[in-house]
């Protein structure tokens, strides 16, 4: 809202008032005037105030009209005007107008600008040193990142995808190193002349092979890394509140015939919120030898607090190993691809370091077949600079997420989760179920509809588990008529994204796994409803108001 001192409240031309305000302050008047200017010369539009005094102005009159300043702005701020053409009255909500300002989904320049000199100095130091791969900058970053994640070891690599494979392979999951040593698996025909599929050949090796349970609602690399490791992905449905892997759904898989070959569970800390680690730790206790590997690609700086513990444990220290991504869109971002494995196991650390460098433990002596996935010092130098700011940036993300929540509530659009107080228990024994420490317990399919918010009622806001401290890599709502809303936002130059439109089990590349629609209903429902809105530390309050106002207008 634009405020004018009382001494300045006087009659001036509408054009002179509008010219004083930049569109960057979030005020709609300048763009409204631009819309009048764009269309008013061709059509005799009028600005109409629906409440007394009912004054009307044509474009030509408005351009030179003497209107009391506060009255003029109150009309526009209340957004109670209508555009009127001869013989036509159209509600303002139905008129496509220029957006007050574009809101990008992400703006790298805002983070880079204040760090520019520091980043350039760090890059120059690398060039001067002539150490470009696994040099001192990488070593420094590994040490600092391990400390930030409360892990004993951190192993830098080329990407988050490679980090997932390294974590799995270093934990002894699958037979990827053995299969590359023995040769490629047989390739079976797809039924299409001239085409073959490697996946069908890999399927032949799955009898008796390792399996890893993971989520079908994540980036594709979560599952493809399991295949790269020479293991079989087994999917379990998600918790509809957090979008994370449901521990009770995992328990069902472990109890099934396929569960006998499960060597690890790979939960994803999706959108920057840790999965229910108390429940997964309970599963590990109940299944000796079961490994827990974190896909923490989106969660650097997130943490999980177990009730009764004095402090939260960071992502990267919860499981036997963890994988991080530093892709440029991540909270902690490189200027290119880079990744990291964390672990507190010396055995896993040593093997991961060997595998990232072609299986070498001594130069040019190869103990096994690894890969080339080494972090370079240029990326490490950038990450060393940004690591010093990550705690502040993550807090700013949490503040921005809370602001979105507030704006949606004020717009009367918000629908929120209201879990019941009582917890489910085992019906036969009366003992607490796997996730007995959870605020809500039960598999994804057993949460009663009475406590399941629906997009039929409005915009479903993100849910934060009270034990989690998320970093809001994304702010993701469930939206009614999601695709139509996104099209409207795009038309108004407001960024949004769908993470992810097709669940992994329905991806064409994995059709040989034999899944069909309906196998994982919560993941499929999420894929049809989720929409990520712009959120980054440098996002301005007026930009968030613009986003929510556009959504409110769409649903009006």
Buried (B, 14 or more C-beta within 10 A) or exposed (E): EBEEEEEEEEEBBBEEBBEEBEBEEBBBBBBBBBBBEEBBEEEEBBBBBEEEEEBEBBBEBBBEBEBEBBEBBBBBBEBEBBBBEEEEEEEBEEEEBBBBBEBBBBBBEBBEEEBEEBBEEBBEBBEEEEBBBBBBBBBBBBEBBBEBBBBBBBBBBBBBBBBBBBBBBBBBBBBBBEBBEEEEBEEBEBEEEEEEBBBBBBBEBBEEBBBBBBBBBBBBBBBBBBBBBBBBBBBBBBBBBBBBBBBBBBBBBBEEEEBEBBBBBBBBBBBBBBBBBBBBBBBBEEBEEBBBBBBBBBBBBBBBBBEEEEEBBBBBBBBBBBBBBBBBBBBBBBBBBBBBBBBBBEEBBBBBBBBBBBBBEEEEEEBBBBBEBBBBBBBBBBBBBBBEBBEEBBBBBBEBBEBBBEBBEEBEBBBBBEBEEEBBEEEEEEEBBBBBBBBBBBBBBEBEEEEEBEBEEBBBBBBBBEBBBBBBBBBBBBBBEBEEBBEBBEEBBBBBBBBBEBBBBBBEEBBBBEBEEEBBBBBBBBBBBBBBBBBBBBBBEBBBBBBBBBBBBBBE
